[in-house]
């Protein structure tokens, strides 16, 4: 909940770039000159000797180079990723057909700068185009909603057609040849709807297309239909929540009463080297104790109410232990007016829930006869005889929770221990991925679903070329910064001055107790301030007289602190709690417009000099200063913009989401202009939900005006990084958000050029560096490793970049998709801007996954949604990083 402070970073690094005075020095660019193509300028100072990644040996791994796919047969528009379930990620808000056209996307993102390295990717080539198909649309009269019933009807209708048939579970049927030589088929089928009752259903098939053996969206979706059927045909994999897991290989974690079942997350991509299957490990957390055990634990606590139990378990996924094959259900309610001993009408016979389970499934459980409340689940598709969605009840002692409750997630020790088991190292990860693919291809039931259609897969993982970008030159207020061990991290030392020191001439401290530890901490702040060149005048101290209740803080804040109107306020609280943080932050941000810094008494009492350094650096940032910068080598006035949206939070209006807009205001990227507005609940497109709120068009105009005011010149180049979207929403983002930004630029009569990136962090693509001396050893890639060939999309310019150092588990790259570009910036420049900007997040003394301006937007959106209840801060704070 509290303002974060800097942390140290450990791990392996890399050799410095450029020439240095001795071995291991450098960390900067490779020579003098303008721009990134002509040399990187001066190095970033003397670095400690870099060391190579921690390579680990892999066994029985086979690689393959990018297949020689005919580029002329690649799709001429954008085909988004499609999950193995056959669901396209592309969608449109207005219901229009997704065109996949991005006419102003600009040139490709293939760069040349940096050292070449080889990486292995968790992708395997797939041959989809060896056989043509006939596509039929299937309809049911009357309509049948339950998927398994539709599958039964199609199977009965076509059981004597004499050829392989594929059904996607919805409205599409595929056949190699015309079914019975006909383009239209109508077949009545009797469907059992409960007991002895049946219903006559007309199954209607109508031929819609002859799909050629070509690579397009229809071919990819057909592959996913068959792949899903093949996954379901394997007896050792269980479908839980739409994904398949192997419960036989689950790892027991008895200490935390759970098991971790391994599974696969598969997505099909259309790339420059043809179609590939992206496969990554995933884990399903399943409790080994029952829901009844967890409910009893909660009921033993004082003041535990039924409503608390409902809040804990509703909308959670549980797995009944007696179902075979295993399935999962979502709990929508807990019925305390029902119990396992109550009776219901089962085909004309009154029987208790407990006796029904014993009779039908042969379950013997000593808790069945205990009076347990019933878990209630409402079907999303199946209806009862009255036309209502079917309601099913489950006995808690026979259900196991999948996933975690909020209380479990708050247990940091438990989460840390589970992460150790799921954060798989690179060698183990690719070994398990390839082992799973081999097991699937060796499974007869799996192969039987793919072979009749000429679909061929290989377990070989792609081996491609990547590049390692040079580290940028960094400096503080006095000298170049040493980048530690090439891990793209550095020490925050109290003896080096801030790049832009702030002046605290009228600041105050609000505390609950003026004890010796606080006075000593203030002395350390003044000591550190002299070295950091931060001017600190004597603060005015306000005291709640030992009362640490939220009301006491707010009373003193409104009656005494507000009258002083300080430029900055430090708030000291005994511990890290939700209140008074929310109340104080909301008042200071929304009403008073005063930047603030929260500290806990526990933190300032331990190692006060180190804590004073970290706190003062953060205070300096919030007051308008900056600790360091990098040389981005802007050739013209450039503004970088970060956009993000946060869902949920604690909003006063029901179900709103908050969008954030953050823009750089100078060439050093140390000054920012930050704004927020509310969008509709769960809406990804950044469109305000009321007309009185600023939208993107207004905000880009205001940001450009602020930029011109600060620099005496308007920006001629604007680079936007947009987070919070998905690849399925690219077209909507392109149609609405780029249009809004371009309209704002045009209304200012400015000739600024726009480059718009959609940034994707939640991806399953991973690549690992191969040991140049032994290709049977892999490790996490160096920070700055970029991939822009082979596995990138064949239509939209994109690249993958690993910015952060990872010391646990496997690194995940970030994907950058360029959907609009009317500038003349080349790939080298855009990649280096992105890489350099990842060094500028002032809440961490190292690189982060994305450009800092995007992280600031994410932090601001979350801060506004969770702590300001969706209200925007005072205009006095728009130019401050008050939300750090």
N, C-alpha and C positions, 0 to 999 in steps of 0.2 A: 504493500500500500504506500510505502514511503518513497521519498526522493532517493533514487539509486545513487550509489557512489562508485568510484572506480575500483576495479579489482585487478589483481595481478594475473598474468597469463603464463603458463608454462607449456613447453612442447618443443618439437623439432622445427628447424628453420631451413633456410636456404642460403646459398652463397650470394654475396652482394653483386650487383651489376656495376659495370663501369670499372674504371681503373682506380686503385687505391694505393696507399703507401705501404701496404703489407697484406699478408694473406688474410682473407676473410673480411677485409674492409669494403666499404661501399654501401650499397643499399639505395643508391640513387639511379639516375639515368646513365646513358652510355656516351654522352658527348654533348658538345655545345650546339646551339642552333635553335631555330624557331620551330615550334610544333613537334609532334611526336614522330613524324616520318624522318626528320632530319637530325635526330639525336635527342636525348632526354634531358639535356642540361646538366647541372652539377649534381654530384651524388649527394646522398642524404647524410653524410658524415661517416665517421668510423664505426663500423659495426663489429660485433663479436663474431668470430668465425662461424659461418653457417654450417649446418650439418644436414645430411640427407634424410629423407623420410624413413620411418621405421618399417622397412620392407619385411614381409612375412611370406614364407613359402606356401604355395598352393599345390595340391596333389590332383593329378588326373584331370587337369584343365585343358580344354582345347579352344583355340582362338581361330578366328577367320577374319580376313580383311574385308573391307566393304565389297559387296557383290557387284559384279559388272552389269548393273541394271541399265537398260536402254533409257536414257534421259528423255527421249522423244515420247515415250509412253507414260511419263509422269503426268498427273492431273494438271490442268491448266488453271485451276483455282485452288483455294485453300480447303483442304480436307483436314478437319480437326481431329484430335485424338478420340478414339472410340474405345470404351472399356470392353473388357472381355465379355461382359454380359450383353453386348450388342447395342448398348445405349449410346447414342451420339451425344457428345457434350455440347453441340451447337444448338442454340435456341434463340428465338426472337420474341421480344415483348409484345409486338403488335400482331403476331400470328403469321407474318409474311414468311415466305420461303427464304431460307438462308442462302444467299447467293455465293458466298465465299470469295467475293471480289473485293480487292483492296487496291484500286488503281493508283493511289498516290503513296505507295509503300516505300518508294525510293530504291536505290541500289542495294546489292547484297551486303552482308555484314562479315565478309571474309577478309580478315586482316593478315598482316605479315610480320608485325613487330613482335619481338621476343624470341626466346630459345625454344627450339622444337623438342618435344618429348612425346613418348608413346604412352597411350592409355588404353585400358580395356573397359568396355561399356557393358552394362547389364542389358544388352539388346541382342536379339538373335534374328537372322534373316528368315523371312517367310515367303514361300512361293504361293501366290493366290490366283494367278492368272492363267492356269493351264486348262481350264474347262469352262465352257459357257453354260448358262442356266436359263430356265424359263421361270418367270415370277408370276405368281397368282395372288390376288387379294381374296381373303376369306372373310365372310361375314356370317353371323348366326342370327336366326330369326325364330323365337325372340332372342334378344341379346343375352349372352352368357358372360358374366363378369369374372368368375373364378378361373384362373389360369389353368389349373390342372384339369378342369372340366372341358375347357376349350381344346386342350391337347388331346384328351380322350376322344372328343368328337371328330377332330381331324384324323386321328389314327383310325377310327372306325370307318370313316368315310372313304379313306384311301388305302385300306389294308389289302386290297386286291389289285392295286394299280401296276404291280410288277416292276417297280423301279424305286431307287432311294428317294425319299421325300424329306425335306427339311422344313420345320415350322418354327417361327421365331417367338411363339407364345402370344402373339398379338394379332396382326392381320395379314401377315405375309407367309406364303408357302412357296418353296422352291422345288423344282424338279429338273432333272437333266434334259428330259424330253417332254413334249406335250403329254399331259396326263390323259391316258386312254385316247390320245389323238384329238382331244377336245380342248377348246378355249373357255368353255363355260360348263360347270358341273353343279347340279343341285341334287343333294342326297339327304333324305330324312334319316335321322338317327335317334333312337330311344335313349334318353338320359335319366338315370336314377337320381332322384332329388330327395331321398330320405325314406327309409322304411321300404314298403312295397310300392311306393308312389313313383311313377315315371312321367317324363315329359317329352313330347315329340319336338325335336329341334331340326330346323331346316339348315343344313350346311351348304353355303353357296360359295363357289370358287369362280373367279373371273380372271382370265389371263390379262396381265397388264404390261409385260415387257419381256423382251428377249435380251438378256444381259450377256454382252460379249465378254470374251476372255480379255478384259482390259482392267487396268488399275484405276478405280474410281471409288467414290464414296459407297456406292451400292455393293461393290465387290468386298470392300472392307467390312461393311455391316454384315454381309453374308458370312464372311469368315468368323466374325464374332458370334453369330448365331450358332454355327457349328462348334466353335470352341467352347461355348457355354454348355452345349449338349455333351461334349466330350468330357468336360470337367465333372458334370453331374453323373456321368456313367461310371466314374471311378468309385469303387466301394469303400476305399480307405479315406476318402475325403468327405467331410460333412459340411453342408451349406449352413452357415450361420450369418444372418443378416445380409444375405446376397453374396457373400464371399465363402470360399471353400478352405477348410482347415483340416489338418490331419491330427485328430485327437489321439491317435496311437503314438504319436511322437511328442505329445505335450510334455513339457518339463514341469515337474511338481515343485512348488515353492511352499513347503509345509509351514515355514515360519510365518507366512502371511496368508495361509489358508486359501491358496489359489493355484492355478496351473496356467501355463502359457502355451497355447496351441499354435504351432507354426502354420502359416498359410502363404499364398502367393497373391500378389497384386499385379495383374496383367493389363496392359494397354497396348493397342496397335497404333503405330504412327506411320504416316507416309513421309518418307525422308528423301534426301537427294540420292541415296543408294537403294531406293525402293522401299517396300513395306517391311517393317521390323516389329518384333514383339518385345516390348519393354516389360521385363519381369523383375520384381523386387520382393523381398521378404516382408511379411507382416505377421503380427502376433495377435491372437485373441486371448484376452484376459478372462478366465472363467473361475469363479469361486468354487472351492471344494466343499465349503459348508453351504447350507441351504438358506433360502430367503427366510424361512422360519427361525433358523438360528440367529440370523442378523436382527430380525424383529424382536426376538426375546432379549438380545443384548441391549437394544435400545430401550425396551420397556422396563428393564431393571434400573435405568437411570432415573433420578428424581425429575419430576415435572415433564416427563415424556408424554405427549398427547398423541391421539390418533392422527391428528392433522400432520404432525411431524413425520409419522410413518408414511402417510400418503405423499408428502412432499419428497421424501427420500427415495421412494421406490416407483412412483409413477413416471412414465416415459422412459423407464429403464428396460433393457432387453434381458429376458430370462430364458433358460433352456430347461424344459421339463425332462427329468431323468428317464422317464419310462418310454419316451417316443423312440422308435427305431424305424427308419433312419432319424437321426437327431435333427430337430428343427428348433427355431427360436421364435419367440413372440414378444410383442411390446406390451407392457403393463400400462393400462390406462386409468386404473382405479383400484382401491382396496375396499372390499365390501365387508365392513364390520357387522352388518346386519345378517350376514350369511356365515356359515361355518362348514367345516368338512363333514360334520355329522348331519347337516340338513339334507332333506330329500328333494328330488326333482323328478319330473315326469320323463321317463325314458321309454319311448315306444309303448305308452300305456301303462307302464309299471313304475311305481314310486320307489326310488332307491336313493340312498345317501351318496354323496360325492365320494366318500371313502370306500364304500362297498362297490361302487361302479368301477373305480380304479383297480381294486383288488380283483374283481371279476373279469374285467376286460384285459388287463395287462399283467395279472398275476403278481402284483406288487405287494410285498409284505414289509410294512413300515410301522414301527411302534408308535410313531407320532400321528398316524392317520386318524386314530380315534380321539385325539385331543381336539379341543374346540379351537380351531384355527380360523382366522378371517380368510376370506377367499380373494385371490388375485383375479382381476377382471381385465379381459382383453377384447377390444372391439375390432372386428375384421375391417380392413380397408377396402375389400373387394367383395367378399361373400355375403349374401343376404339370406334372411330366413324366409319362411313362407309368407309372412306379412309384408315383405319388401323392405324390412329394416336390416341394417347391417348386423351380421351375426355376432352375438356376444358369447364368449367362452370363459369359463371359470377354472382356475387352477389352484391346487393345494400348495401352500408355501413350502411345506417340508419335502416336496417332490420337485422343487424348482431351484436352479442354480443361477445366480446373477452373472451376467457377462458384462465386462466393463467395470467401472468403479463409481462409487457414490462420491458426492462432494467431500464428505468427511475423509474418505480414503485418499482422495487427491490432495487433501491438505496435510496428510502425513508425509512430511518430507523424507524421513528415513525410509519409509516403505517405498516411496516413488524412486528414491535413489537406488535402492536395492534391485527394484524391477528394471530400471534403466540399464543397470549393469548386465542384465541378462538379455535385453532386447537391443542394446546398442552394439550391434555385431561389428567386429573389425573387418576390414576389407577382404582379407584372404578367406576368412570363414564365410563371409557373405557371398562372394562369387562362387565359392565351392558349393554352398548349399543351393544357390540358384541353379547352377548347372546340374547338380544332382537331382533336383526336383524336375527339371525339364527332361532329363534322361528317363526318370521313372515314369513320367507321363507318356513319353513317346514309346516306351517299352510296354505300356499297359494295353492289352488287346482291346478292351472296351473303349479306351480313349482313341486308339488308332482307327477303330471301326467307324467312328463318326467323321473322320477327316479323309481317309483314303478314298472312299467312293467319289469324292468331289475333286480329287486331284490336288488337294492341299498338302504341301510338304513343308515340314519344319525341321530345323537343325538345332542341336543343343549348343553349337559353337557360339561363343560370345565375340562380339565385334572388337577388333583391335584397330584403332585409328590413331591419327596424329593430332596432337594438341600443341599449344604454345604456352610458355610461361612468361607473362608480362613483367617488365622491369618495375621495381619499386620506385615510387615517386620521391622527389626531394621534399623533406619535411623540415620545418623550422619552428622554433618558439620565438620569444621576444629577444633572444640574445644570440642563438647559434643554431646550427643544424641539429636535428634530433637523431639519436642513434636508434635504429630499429633492431630490436633484440633478436639475435639468433636467426634472423630471416623468417621468424614466425609472424611477421607483420604486427608486432606488439612492441611497446616501449614503456619505460618507467616514468611515472609522474613524480618528479623529485621536487622537494620544497625549495631547492636552491636555484632552480632555473625560472626566469621570469615569464609571465604570461605574454602571449603575442599582443593581445589587446587587454591591458589591465583596466578594471573599472574603479570608480571612486565611490566609497560608501560614506558619504558626508552626513547623512541623516537616516540612520538605520536603528532598528530596535530589536529587542529580544523579549519574547513572551514565554515565561516559564512557570512551572508549578512550585519551584523550590530554588532559591538562590543559595546553593551549597558551595562548599569549597571546590568540588570537582568541576562545577560549571565555571567558577571564576578562573580556575586553572586552565580550562579549555579555552576561555576567552583570551587569556594571556598567550596561549599557543597560536591562536588565530592571528594576533598582532605580530608575533614572531615570524610566522610563515608569510604574512602579508608583506613584510619588509623585503623578503627574498623574491616573492612573486611580483613585486612592484605594484601590489594592490593597496590602495590607500584606504585605511580604516580609521574613521573617527570614533570617539567613544560612544558606544551605543546607549540608548535609553532602555532600561530594563523594567519590564512590567511583570508582576508576580500575582498568581492566583492564591497565594497564601496556603500552599500545600493541597489545594483542592484540584485534583486531576480529572474531574468530571467534564464532559464536553460543554455543559452549560456554563461552568465557571470560566472556561477559556473564551466562550462567545461573549459572556458578560463583560469581561475585561477588554476584549477586542473592540466591542462596540462603544463602550463607555469611556475608555481611556486611549487605546492605541489609535483608533480612527481619528480622534481629535488631533493627534500629533501629525498625522498624514506622513508617515515615514516613507522613504524611497525603497526600503527593503525591510523584511521582517523575518527573523529566525524564531522558530517555534520549537521549544524543548518539551518533550513528553516522556513519560516514564518508559513506555514500551511501544512496540509496533502494533497498533490496533486501527480498526476502521474509523473510529471516532476518537478524538475530535478532528481527524484529518479531513474528512469529507466536509464537515460544516465550516471549518476554518478556510479551507481551500476555496469553497464556493463563495464565501463572503469576500475574501481577498481578491479572487479572480474576477468574479462577475460584478460585484458592487463597488469595491474600493479600488481595484486596479493596482494592487501592490504585489510585486513578486515576493515569493517566500521560500524558505528552506526549513524543512522539518528534520530534526535530529532526535535520537532517543538517548536518554540518560545512560543506558547500558553501553551504547557505542562510544560516547565521549569519555567515559570513565576508563576505557581500555585503549592503551597506546594513543594517548591524546594528540601527540605531535603528528603521527601518520593520519589520524582521522581529521585533524584540523587542516592538513594539506588537501585532502580529498574534498572536504566540505567547502573550503574556500575556493577551490578550482570550480566547483559547481555553482557556488554563489556568484562567482565572477561571470560565468556563462549566462546566468539568469538576469544579471544586471546589465548585460549588453557587451561584456567582454568576450575574449576567446583565448584558449590556451595555446593552440598551434594552428598551422595551416599546411597545405601542400601546394606545390606549383602545378596548377592545372594547364598552364600555357594557353590560355584563351587568346585566340588571334583577333577576336572582336568582342564587343560588349555582349556577354552571355549570361542568361538567367536560367538556372536549373530549378525545376518545379517538381515537388513530390505530391502525389494524390493518393489517398487511401480512405477506406470506409470501415467503421467499427460497428458491429451489430451487438445488440443486447445492452448491457450496462444498466444504470439506475436512472432512467429517464422519467421526468414527471408526466410527460405525455405517454400514452400507452403504446408500447412496442415500436418506438422510433429507433433509427440508426443514425450515426453521426459521420459525416464526411469531413475530411481535413484537407486544406490547401496550404502548402508551405513553399516559399520561393526564396532563393538566394538574392541578396541585395548588393553584393560587391564581388569583385573578381577573385578575392581570397576565399569566398564562400564562408565567411565568418559572421555575416549579418543576415537575418532572415525576417520574412514577413509571413505571419501565420494567421489563418482564419479557419473557421468551421461553419457548417450549416447542417441542418437535420434533413434527412431523406426518409422516404417511406420505410416501414419496418422490413428488414431483410432484403431491401433493394440494393443491388450492386451498382446500378447506373447512378452516377452522381448528379441527380436532378433534385433540387429542393422540393420539399413536400408542401410548402406554402409560398405564395408570391412575394411576401414581405422579407424573405430570406435571400441573401446573395447566392447567385449561382456561379458557374465557372466563367461565364462571359464577363460578369461584373468583377469577379475576383482577379482575372488575368489583367483587366484594365487597371484596377487599383494597384496591383503588384508592379506593373510596368510604369505607372506614374510614380510610385515610391522609388523604384529603381532609378528613374530619370532624376528625381529630386536628390537622391544620394550621390549620383555619379555624374550629373550634368549632361547625361546622354542616355537615350532610351536603348534598351537591349535590341540588338539586331539578330540574335540567335536565341531561341528558347528551346530547351530540351526538357521534356516531360517524362517522368517515371511514374507509372500508374500501377499501384498495387490494389489488392482487394477484388480483382476480377478473375476470370478463368478463361481458358482457351475457347470455351463454348460461348463466351460473351464478347469475343473480339469484334464481331460485326456491329453489335449494339453500341459498344464503346466507340468504335470508329464513326458510326453514323451520328451519334449524339454528342459525345464529349469533344472530339476533335472539331466538330462543327461549331460548338459553343466557343471554344478557344479561338478558332479562326475568325469568328464574328467579332469577338472582343478586340483582337489585333487589328482587324480592318476598321472598326469604329474609331480607333485612336489614330487612324491614318498613318500607321507605322508599317515599315517594310520588314519587320522581323520575320525570320524564317522559323518554322516549327518542325521539331522532331519529336515523335510521340512513341514511347516504349510502353508496352504492357509487361509488367514484371511478375513472374510466376515463381513462387517459392515452394508451394506444395506440389512438388512433382516427384515422380518415382525414378527418374533418370539419375544414374550415378556413374561416375567414371573414376578409375583408379590408376595410379601411375605404375608403369612397369619398370622394374629395375633394369637400367640400361645394360647391366652386365649379366643379368639372368632373368629371362622373361617368365620364369616360373615363380617369381617373387613380385608381390604387389604391395602398395601402400597408399595412403591417402595422398591426393595431389597437393602440390605446393599451393599456398595462397597466390592467386593471380593466374591460375591455370585456366585457359580459355579454349573452348571447342567451338568451331564455327564451320565445320565441313562434315560431310558424310551423314551424320545423324540429325542435321538440322532440316527444317521443313523445306520442301522443294519450291514453295511459292512465296511464303512470307520470309523476309530477311530476319534472321535470328541468330543468337549465339548463347552458349552456356558459359558461366563464369563462376569459379570457386574463389571467393574473396577471403573467407575466414579460415583460421587455423583450427583444426579439430584434434583434440587429444583423447577423445572417447568415442568409440563407434566409427561410423563411416561418414565421410563428408558428403553433403548434398549440394549440388550446384544450384545456381539461380538461373532461370531462363529469361532472356530478354527478347521480346518480339516487337519488331518495328512495324507498326501498322500505318504510320504516316510520316513522310519526310519530304519537305520541299527545299531542304538546305543543300549545301555543297560539301558537308562534312563527310570524310571518308571513314571506312570501317576502323582503321587504326585509331583515329581521333576519338570516335565514339566509344570504343572499347576502353581506351585509356582514361577518358573522362569518367566512365563508369567505375573503373578500378580505383582511380585516385579519390573519387568522392566517397568511397567506402572507408577512407582513413579519417573522416571528418566528423564522426559521431563522438561528441564530447562526454558522453556517459560511459565510455569504455576506452581504455588505453590500448587499442588494437583495431584491426579491421573488423567490419561487420559484414553480414551477407549481402547487403544492398547499399546503394548510395545513401549517405547520411541524410540527405534531404527527404528521402522516402521513409527512413526510420523515424525522423522527426514527425512526419505526417501521421504515421501509425501511432506513435506515442501520444500525439495531440488528440487524435480521434478517440483513442481509448480513455485518455484522461478526461476529456469533455463528456463522454458518455457515462463513465462510471462515477465521476466525482462532482461534475458540474451539472448533472442531470440534463444534459443536452444544451444548456445555456452557454452562449458565447461569452468570452471574457471581455472586460472593458477594452476600449480602443487604445488605452494607454499601454496595453500589453501586447498589441499586435506585432510590435517590432522586437519582442523579447522571447527567448527560449524559456519562458516561465514554467513550462510543463515538464522539464527534465526531472 
